[in-house]
Amino acid sequence: MRTEKRPVTLITGASAGIGAALAQEFAAHGHDLVLVARREQALDVVAYAIAASGRPRPTVLRADVARADAAQEIATALAGRDLEPDTIVNNAGFGLIGAAGNLDRAEQLAMIDLNVRALTDFSLAFLDSLERRKGGILNVASIAGFLPGPGMAVYYATKAYVISFSEALHQELKPRGVRVTVLCPGPVPTEFQARAGISREVFPPLLTRSAERVARDGYRGLKEGRRMVIPGSANQVATALISILPRSMLLKLADMRDRRR
């Protein structure tokens, strides 16, 4: 007899920052969770906090989603637990600060593997269950994806890809009943910035939002079926201005910001 699989929300990069905040937000709305990251101990802390709030304890899977076989490995692990995704949240990613020609090439290629290839793989790997359950995909990008990024060239380019890919997927999957939303936060004080080497003083407070507020906006946008969510009115205005300014001016402004950083 076939066992009915239980629907879950799969969140990558859930061990800290926006990923952990998204886990809390989805749990607060009654979603059963599967949390994925390389740091199992940090995932356990997030899972414990969710369970302590009276919600079901999330399933924790330690995995490096940048590996070529990660999606298949996780699909197998879920099937073994009689679970299947109705929502995918692609949050895993990292950035590096510095001129592309000066940074380690292997690290930059690893960034592409995680920010681009893995996100694409996880967005496509579970479409059957997402369609069957009329679920959704939330891809975490950044307002950096609207800009050229001297000083963080590869990172900005990866986020431009996430925006373009997610918008196209939104249109393609809408007839199949699958919602796709791309979340484009501005600066968020998390360990992501520390890993990238970015000082918190670089960005104006007006553009900065907490991980919790970003998670709330992202969750609401996905449930409403919105194509894109840009948290904060100041960031919305900034991205609107970006769309009308000459590219040469944006490059100069970005270069000036990089020199201050």
TANOR-V980053 format. One record per pair of residues at least 24 apart in sequence whose C-alpha atoms are under 10 Angstrom apart, sorted by the first residue. I is the first residue (numbers start at 1). J is the second residue. If there is no record, write none. Layout:
BEGIN
I:J
I:J
END
This chain:
BEGIN
3:82
4:82
4:83
4:84
5:78
5:79
5:80
5:81
5:82
5:83
5:84
5:85
5:129
6:32
6:78
6:79
6:81
6:82
6:83
6:84
6:85
6:86
7:31
7:32
7:33
7:82
7:83
7:84
7:85
7:86
7:87
7:129
7:130
7:133
7:135
8:32
8:33
8:34
8:58
8:59
8:78
8:83
8:84
8:85
8:86
8:87
8:88
9:33
9:34
9:35
9:58
9:83
9:84
9:85
9:86
9:87
9:88
9:89
9:135
9:136
9:137
10:34
10:35
10:36
10:58
10:59
10:60
10:61
10:74
10:78
10:84
10:85
10:86
10:87
10:88
10:89
10:90
10:122
10:137
11:35
11:36
11:37
11:85
11:87
11:88
11:89
11:90
11:91
11:92
11:138
12:36
12:37
12:38
12:61
12:63
12:64
12:65
12:88
12:89
12:90
12:91
12:92
12:93
12:119
12:122
13:37
13:38
13:39
13:43
13:63
13:64
13:65
13:89
13:90
13:91
13:92
13:93
13:94
14:38
14:39
14:42
14:43
14:46
14:47
14:60
14:89
14:90
14:91
14:92
15:39
15:40
15:41
15:42
15:43
15:44
15:45
15:46
15:47
15:60
15:92
16:42
16:43
16:45
16:46
16:190
16:191
16:192
16:211
17:91
17:188
17:189
17:190
17:191
17:192
17:193
17:210
17:211
17:212
17:215
18:91
18:92
18:140
18:185
18:188
18:189
18:190
18:191
18:192
18:210
18:211
18:212
18:213
18:214
18:215
19:46
19:89
19:90
19:91
19:92
19:140
19:211
19:212
19:215
20:45
20:46
20:47
20:50
20:91
20:211
20:212
20:215
21:46
21:210
21:211
21:212
21:213
21:214
21:215
21:216
22:89
22:91
22:211
22:212
22:213
22:214
22:215
22:216
22:217
22:218
22:219
23:47
23:50
23:58
23:89
23:215
24:49
24:50
24:53
24:55
24:212
24:215
24:216
25:50
25:212
25:213
25:215
25:216
25:217
25:218
25:219
25:220
26:215
26:216
26:219
27:51
27:53
27:54
27:55
27:56
27:57
27:58
28:53
28:54
28:55
29:55
29:219
30:55
30:56
31:55
31:56
31:58
31:86
31:87
32:56
32:57
32:58
32:59
32:83
32:85
33:57
33:58
33:59
33:60
33:85
33:87
34:58
34:59
34:60
34:61
34:74
34:78
34:83
34:84
34:85
34:88
35:59
35:60
35:61
35:62
35:63
35:89
36:60
36:61
36:62
36:63
36:64
36:65
36:74
36:91
36:92
37:61
37:62
37:63
37:64
37:65
37:91
37:92
38:62
38:63
38:64
38:65
38:66
39:63
39:64
64:92
64:114
64:118
65:90
65:92
65:93
65:113
65:114
65:115
65:117
65:118
65:119
65:121
65:122
66:92
66:93
66:110
66:111
66:112
66:113
66:114
66:115
66:116
66:117
66:118
66:119
66:121
67:110
67:113
67:114
67:117
67:118
68:113
68:114
68:117
68:118
68:121
69:118
69:121
70:118
70:121
70:122
71:118
71:119
71:121
71:122
71:123
71:124
71:125
71:126
72:121
72:122
72:125
72:126
74:122
75:122
75:125
75:126
84:126
84:128
84:129
84:130
84:133
85:126
85:127
85:128
85:129
85:130
85:133
85:135
85:136
86:126
86:127
86:128
86:129
86:130
86:131
86:132
86:133
86:134
86:135
86:136
86:137
86:178
87:123
87:126
87:127
87:129
87:130
87:133
87:134
87:135
87:136
87:137
87:138
87:178
87:179
87:180
87:222
88:119
88:122
88:123
88:124
88:125
88:126
88:127
88:130
88:135
88:136
88:137
88:138
88:139
88:180
89:119
89:122
89:123
89:136
89:137
89:138
89:139
89:140
89:180
89:181
89:182
89:219
90:115
90:118
90:119
90:120
90:122
90:123
90:137
90:138
90:139
90:140
90:141
90:182
91:115
91:119
91:138
91:139
91:140
91:141
91:183
92:118
92:119
92:139
92:140
93:118
93:119
93:140
93:141
93:155
93:158
93:159
93:192
94:155
94:191
94:192
94:193
94:195
94:196
95:152
95:153
95:154
95:155
95:156
95:158
95:192
95:193
95:194
95:195
95:196
95:197
95:198
96:151
96:152
96:153
96:154
96:155
96:156
96:192
96:193
96:194
96:195
96:196
96:197
96:198
97:149
97:150
97:151
97:152
97:153
97:154
97:155
97:193
97:195
97:196
97:197
97:198
97:258
97:261
98:150
98:151
98:152
98:153
98:154
98:196
98:197
98:258
98:261
99:149
99:150
99:151
99:152
99:153
99:154
99:258
100:150
100:151
100:152
100:153
100:154
100:155
101:151
101:153
102:151
103:151
103:152
108:153
108:154
108:155
109:154
111:154
111:155
111:158
112:154
112:155
112:157
112:158
112:159
113:158
114:158
115:140
115:141
115:154
115:155
115:157
115:158
115:159
115:161
115:162
116:155
116:157
116:158
116:159
116:160
116:161
116:162
116:165
117:158
117:162
119:162
119:165
119:166
120:161
120:162
120:165
120:166
123:165
123:166
123:169
123:180
124:169
127:173
127:176
127:178
129:178
130:176
130:177
130:178
130:179
131:173
131:174
131:175
131:176
131:177
131:178
131:179
132:176
132:177
132:178
133:177
133:178
134:174
134:176
134:177
134:178
134:179
135:176
135:177
135:178
135:179
135:180
135:222
135:223
136:170
136:173
136:174
136:177
136:178
136:179
136:180
136:181
136:222
136:223
136:225
137:166
137:169
137:170
137:178
137:179
137:180
137:181
137:182
137:222
138:166
138:179
138:180
138:181
138:182
138:183
138:218
138:219
138:221
138:222
138:223
138:227
138:228
139:163
139:165
139:166
139:180
139:181
139:182
139:183
139:184
139:218
139:222
139:228
140:166
140:181
140:182
140:183
140:184
140:185
140:218
140:229
141:166
141:182
141:183
141:184
141:185
141:186
141:228
141:229
141:230
142:182
142:183
142:184
142:185
142:186
142:187
142:229
142:230
143:183
143:184
143:185
143:186
143:187
143:230
143:231
143:235
143:236
143:238
143:239
143:242
144:184
144:185
144:186
144:187
144:239
145:184
145:239
146:184
146:238
146:239
146:240
146:242
146:243
147:239
147:242
147:243
147:247
147:250
147:251
147:254
148:247
148:248
148:250
148:251
148:252
148:253
148:254
148:255
149:250
149:251
149:253
149:254
149:255
149:257
149:258
150:251
150:252
150:253
150:254
150:255
150:256
150:257
150:258
150:259
151:254
151:255
151:256
151:257
151:258
151:259
151:261
152:196
152:254
152:258
155:196
159:184
163:227
163:228
166:227
166:228
167:227
167:228
168:227
169:227
170:225
170:226
170:227
170:228
171:227
174:225
177:225
178:225
179:221
179:222
179:223
179:224
179:225
179:226
179:227
180:221
180:222
180:223
180:225
180:226
180:227
180:228
181:218
181:219
181:221
181:222
181:223
181:224
181:225
181:226
181:227
181:228
181:229
182:218
182:221
182:222
182:226
182:227
182:228
182:229
182:230
183:214
183:215
183:217
183:218
183:219
183:221
183:222
183:226
183:227
183:228
183:229
183:230
183:231
184:214
184:218
184:228
184:229
184:230
184:231
184:235
184:236
184:239
185:209
185:210
185:211
185:213
185:214
185:215
185:217
185:218
185:229
185:230
185:231
185:232
185:235
185:236
186:210
186:214
186:230
186:231
186:232
186:234
186:235
186:236
186:238
186:239
187:211
187:235
188:212
188:213
188:214
197:261
198:261
199:261
200:261
201:261
202:257
202:258
202:260
202:261
203:257
203:261
206:232
206:233
206:234
206:235
207:231
207:232
207:233
207:234
207:235
207:236
207:238
208:232
208:234
208:235
209:235
END
